[in-house]
């Protein structure tokens, strides 16, 4: 019985740090300007507006590589085709406003 409680205590103590890391929801990437060898410089990036919708880009052969929640603005998608990358924000219809159709805004990164 004493051995079992010792093992249970040891496992609990080993899992506490892991559960603390798993619950972290903050931004874990180094911020720009922080004095650290891992801190990146903030480099200006050009976003070129794309006149196609998200649906049109998918029909043209672009593939979704990543998705992320973009808060109240909708969902953020990263699309690629050959060597071109595009960011798109998809906004769902909002019953509280007069927007009754889904819309998307897209920008080319290169």
trRosetta pair geometry for C-beta under 8 A, 3 or more apart (Angstrom, degrees):
i j d omega theta_ij theta_ji phi_ij phi_ji
1 4 5.7 -53 -151 32 32 113
1 5 6.7 25 154 -13 65 105
2 5 6.0 -56 -149 38 33 107
2 6 6.3 36 152 -22 65 107
3 6 5.6 -55 -149 36 31 114
3 7 6.4 31 154 -18 65 105
4 7 5.9 -55 -149 36 30 110
4 8 6.4 30 152 -18 64 108
5 8 5.5 -51 -144 38 34 114
5 9 6.2 37 155 -21 65 105
6 9 5.8 -54 -148 36 29 111
6 10 6.4 29 153 -19 63 107
7 10 5.7 -54 -146 37 31 112
7 11 6.3 30 156 -17 66 107
8 11 5.9 -55 -145 38 28 109
8 12 6.3 31 155 -21 63 108
9 12 5.7 -55 -148 36 29 113
9 13 6.4 26 156 -16 64 107
10 13 5.9 -57 -148 38 29 108
10 14 6.3 28 154 -18 64 108
11 14 5.7 -57 -147 38 31 111
11 15 6.2 22 158 -15 66 111
12 15 6.0 -64 -146 40 27 105
12 16 6.7 44 154 -40 63 97
13 16 5.9 -35 -150 7 33 118
14 17 7.6 -60 -177 28 35 96
14 18 7.6 19 142 -3 64 115
15 18 5.4 -64 -155 45 51 113
15 19 5.8 46 152 -22 82 106
16 19 6.0 -58 -144 37 28 106
16 20 6.5 31 157 -22 63 106
17 20 5.5 -55 -152 33 34 116
17 21 6.7 32 154 -17 66 102
18 21 5.8 -54 -152 35 34 108
18 22 6.3 33 152 -20 66 108
19 22 5.5 -52 -144 36 37 115
19 23 6.4 31 159 -18 66 107
20 23 6.2 -61 -149 36 28 105
20 24 7.2 44 151 -40 59 95
21 24 5.9 -40 -160 3 38 117
24 28 6.8 82 127 -73 129 112
27 31 7.6 75 111 -71 130 89
30 34 5.6 -129 -177 57 94 134
30 36 5.4 -128 -144 75 140 139
30 38 4.8 148 -21 108 153 93
30 39 4.3 -121 144 -94 130 63
30 40 6.9 133 82 3 105 72
31 34 4.8 96 67 -26 84 117
31 39 6.8 -14 76 -134 45 106
32 39 6.5 130 -123 177 30 96
32 40 6.1 -52 -96 83 82 71
32 41 6.4 64 -143 -163 104 22
32 42 3.9 61 -168 -48 164 96
33 39 6.9 -108 47 170 22 137
33 42 7.2 -8 -35 -13 90 113
34 39 4.4 -166 66 -100 84 142
35 39 7.0 -74 -97 13 4 151
36 39 4.3 108 59 -25 90 103
40 43 7.8 -70 156 -8 105 98
45 109 7.3 -21 176 -145 116 87
47 87 7.2 -49 -135 43 117 123
47 107 3.9 3 -179 174 103 143
47 108 7.4 143 -164 62 54 44
47 109 6.9 -25 -110 -95 66 57
48 107 6.2 140 64 -165 38 76
48 108 4.4 -24 64 57 102 99
49 105 7.8 -55 -138 -172 92 89
49 106 7.5 102 -163 86 54 57
49 107 5.8 -45 -97 -104 39 76
49 108 7.9 -4 78 12 8 82
50 57 7.3 39 140 -73 147 126
50 86 6.0 5 -26 -140 157 123
50 106 4.1 -45 57 103 118 105
50 107 6.1 -171 -3 -100 91 18
50 108 5.3 109 -62 -35 106 90
52 56 4.1 -129 -171 92 101 128
52 57 5.2 124 116 -55 128 82
52 60 7.3 -22 -168 -8 163 140
52 106 6.5 -32 75 52 73 145
53 56 4.6 100 51 5 76 102
53 57 7.1 -139 94 -4 42 85
53 104 5.0 103 -161 56 76 116
53 106 7.4 146 -148 -9 21 124
54 57 5.9 -55 -150 36 31 110
54 58 6.5 30 153 -18 64 106
54 77 6.6 84 -134 49 126 145
54 79 7.8 172 -142 -42 78 143
54 88 4.6 124 -92 167 101 155
54 90 5.6 -25 -13 -82 164 104
54 104 3.8 -127 -12 -151 105 171
54 106 6.4 159 -72 -62 67 120
55 58 5.8 -56 -150 36 31 111
55 59 6.4 32 152 -19 64 107
55 104 7.4 160 -6 13 75 144
56 59 5.6 -55 -150 36 33 113
56 60 6.4 30 152 -19 65 107
57 60 5.6 -58 -149 37 34 112
57 62 4.3 -14 157 26 93 142
57 79 5.8 74 138 129 135 169
57 81 7.9 -149 -178 -20 90 131
57 86 6.2 -121 -149 82 154 159
57 88 7.0 -157 35 -57 150 144
57 106 6.5 150 -34 -120 145 168
58 62 5.7 -80 -89 66 38 89
58 63 7.9 85 -128 -95 73 31
58 64 7.5 -9 -100 -36 107 93
58 79 7.5 -114 -76 -126 69 138
60 81 7.2 -48 114 -74 94 169
61 81 5.3 95 107 -128 91 130
62 79 4.1 33 165 170 124 124
62 80 6.7 150 -155 70 81 21
62 81 4.4 -84 -97 -41 63 114
62 86 6.4 -34 -140 35 149 128
63 79 6.5 152 72 -154 31 75
63 80 6.0 -29 59 62 84 74
63 81 6.8 130 7 -78 75 71
64 67 6.5 18 174 -56 124 96
64 77 5.4 -62 -130 -163 105 114
64 78 7.2 105 -159 72 60 51
64 79 5.7 -44 -93 -96 49 76
65 78 5.0 -55 61 99 96 100
65 79 6.8 151 4 -116 86 22
65 80 5.3 36 -31 2 130 111
66 77 7.3 160 86 -155 54 45
66 78 4.3 24 48 34 93 116
67 75 5.9 -7 -168 176 102 114
67 76 6.9 147 -160 81 50 56
67 77 5.5 -14 -104 -102 76 70
67 78 7.7 -139 -66 18 37 73
68 75 7.1 155 78 -164 39 68
68 76 4.6 -17 62 61 92 106
69 75 6.3 -49 -112 -111 41 70
69 76 7.6 10 88 16 8 89
70 73 4.5 -64 124 74 110 103
70 74 5.3 5 61 72 116 55
70 75 5.8 158 10 -123 99 12
70 76 4.3 112 -60 -34 117 96
70 89 5.7 -74 61 -134 175 103
73 89 5.8 -31 142 -175 114 134
73 91 6.3 -73 174 -93 57 102
74 89 5.4 114 67 172 118 84
74 90 5.0 -151 157 89 134 50
74 91 3.9 -117 -52 -92 139 51
74 92 6.1 154 -118 -5 98 72
75 89 7.2 160 79 -155 39 55
75 90 4.9 -12 58 56 91 100
76 87 6.7 -16 -168 -169 96 96
76 88 7.4 154 -156 83 49 46
76 89 5.5 -23 -99 -100 68 73
77 87 7.3 151 81 -159 53 48
77 88 4.6 -15 60 63 102 95
77 89 7.7 -180 19 -82 76 25
77 90 6.5 44 -10 -14 117 108
78 85 6.6 -16 -171 -167 95 101
78 86 7.5 150 -159 79 48 48
78 87 6.0 -24 -102 -101 66 67
79 85 7.2 149 81 -158 51 51
79 86 4.5 -18 63 63 102 98
79 87 7.8 -177 20 -81 79 20
79 88 6.3 31 -8 -1 117 114
79 106 7.9 -19 27 -140 129 123
80 84 6.8 157 -152 83 58 51
80 85 5.3 -20 -98 -100 83 69
80 86 7.5 179 -78 20 35 74
81 84 5.5 -12 64 59 77 100
83 110 7.3 -68 135 97 84 137
84 108 6.7 -38 -172 -147 105 106
84 109 8.0 150 -173 54 60 79
84 110 6.1 -149 -129 75 60 92
85 108 7.4 122 84 -160 52 59
85 109 4.4 -21 86 43 103 124
85 110 6.0 60 35 18 88 102
86 106 5.5 11 173 -176 115 112
86 107 6.8 163 -158 81 69 37
86 108 5.4 -37 -102 -100 82 58
86 109 6.9 -156 -89 1 28 84
87 106 6.7 165 87 -151 47 60
87 107 5.1 -9 58 58 95 91
87 109 6.6 82 -15 -47 97 103
88 104 5.3 5 -177 -177 112 114
88 105 6.8 162 -152 82 62 41
88 106 4.1 -19 -97 -97 88 90
88 107 7.8 175 -77 19 47 59
89 104 6.6 164 80 -152 47 62
89 105 5.0 -3 51 54 97 92
89 106 7.8 -168 19 -75 60 47
90 102 6.5 1 -175 -179 92 112
90 103 7.7 168 -153 89 49 41
90 104 4.9 -20 -100 -99 66 95
91 94 7.8 -36 164 -32 101 104
91 99 7.4 -33 128 158 118 153
91 102 6.7 165 85 -157 53 62
91 103 5.0 -7 57 61 104 86
91 104 7.2 179 17 -83 72 41
91 105 7.8 34 -9 -1 109 94
92 102 5.6 -28 -122 -107 43 91
93 99 5.7 -167 -141 123 59 82
93 100 5.2 28 -142 -155 125 30
93 101 6.0 55 -82 -29 104 6
93 102 6.1 -72 -35 -61 76 58
94 97 4.6 33 94 31 118 101
94 99 5.0 48 35 63 92 109
99 103 7.1 -77 -159 -7 123 119
